[in-house]
């Protein structure tokens, strides 16, 4: 695993992180913006302007997830788009989707399945996209 870590293309990790961050902006500000507050049970509250934490925090989380995927790509010697897309899908469906639901199964989330349905396409799609970018830039 140490060897895989040393072989990661960190420029690729940065590029994939920026791409997924932009995708998140499109997804959460454009595609699901009206539905997201409903899933959280806060549709009746006025929209607040997001602070720095709400921009920097997600970017850092995305970068860490993508760095981990980059290590797995190296550890498994994945070099083709097909294998990368399969790994991205596996990470998205096997880790990110269930983790999103697990976080939402909480008394503070009134509609956990709705919340998951809004978030899962972004996480799965972003994982697949990031894996493709990582292979392209390797």
Secondary structure, DSSP 4 states (H G I P E B T S, - for coil): -HHHHHT--HHHHHHHHHHHHHHHHIIIIIISHHHHHHHHT-TTSPPPPP-THHHHHHHHHHHHHHHHHHHHHHHTT--SHHHHHHHHHHHIIIIIHHHHHHHHSSTT-TTHHHHHHHHHHHHHHHHHHHHHHHHHT-
